[in-house]
Amino acid sequence: MAWNHEHPIGVEYLHDYVRVVYEAARAAQLHALVMTQCAHPYFAHVTDALRLNDWSVKSANIIEQTSTVNELPWPILIG
C-alpha cells in the first residue's frame, strides 16, 4: 500500500474510497450492485459492474455532452 505518513495516496486512496462505498452498500442491501469506472483488476473485489465512459462518442464540448445526457429518457439511461 502506498502511504503518505498516515494516509493512502494515489490509487490506494481511490481503492480505499471505493471499498468503503462497496462495503456500505452491501451492508445496507445484501444484493446491492456497485458500479464503478475503475477498469483494472485491482478493483475487482470492490466492483460488481464496470461502466466505461461514453463521453468520447459525443461532441467534444462538455456542456453539450452533459445536457445531451440529461435530455435522454430514463429507460435509455438505465438499460
C-alpha positions in Angstrom: 0.0 0.0 0.0 1.3 3.4 -0.9 1.1 5.6 2.2 1.9 9.2 2.8 2.6 9.4 6.6 -0.8 8.2 7.9 -2.9 8.4 4.7 -3.0 6.4 1.5 -2.2 8.3 -1.7 -2.9 7.9 -5.4 -4.7 4.7 -6.5 -4.6 3.4 -2.9 -6.7 6.3 -1.8 -9.2 5.6 -4.6 -9.3 1.9 -3.7 -9.9 2.6 -0.1 -12.7 5.0 -1.0 -14.4 2.5 -3.4 -14.0 -0.2 -0.7 -15.8 1.9 1.8 -18.7 2.6 -0.6 -18.8 -1.1 -1.6 -19.0 -2.3 2.0 -21.6 0.3 3.0 -23.8 -0.6 0.0 -23.5 -4.3 0.8 -24.3 -3.7 4.5 -27.4 -1.7 3.6 -28.6 -4.1 0.9 -27.1 -7.6 0.5 -27.8 -7.7 -3.2 -26.7 -4.1 -4.0 -25.0 -3.7 -7.4 -21.9 -1.5 -7.1 -20.9 0.0 -10.4 -17.6 1.8 -10.9 -15.5 3.1 -13.7 -12.3 1.5 -12.3 -11.3 -0.7 -15.2 -8.4 -2.5 -13.5 -8.3 -6.0 -11.9 -7.1 -4.4 -8.7 -10.7 -3.2 -8.1 -12.4 -6.5 -9.0 -13.3 -7.4 -5.4 -15.0 -4.0 -4.7 -16.8 -3.7 -8.1 -19.8 -5.7 -9.3 -20.2 -4.0 -12.7 -18.0 -1.8 -14.8 -19.2 1.3 -16.6 -16.9 2.7 -19.3 -17.2 6.4 -20.1 -19.1 7.1 -23.3 -18.1 10.7 -23.5 -15.7 10.1 -26.4 -18.6 9.2 -28.8 -20.3 12.5 -28.3 -19.3 16.1 -29.0 -16.1 17.5 -27.5 -18.0 20.2 -25.6 -18.5 19.0 -22.0 -21.5 21.3 -21.6 -23.2 19.9 -24.7 -22.4 16.4 -23.6 -23.9 16.8 -20.1 -27.1 18.5 -21.4 -27.5 15.8 -24.1 -27.3 13.0 -21.4 -29.8 14.9 -19.2 -32.3 15.0 -22.1 -32.3 11.2 -22.6 -35.4 9.3 -21.3 -34.7 7.2 -18.1 -35.1 3.8 -19.7 -32.2 4.5 -22.1 -30.0 5.7 -19.2 -30.8 2.6 -17.0 -30.8 -0.1 -19.7 
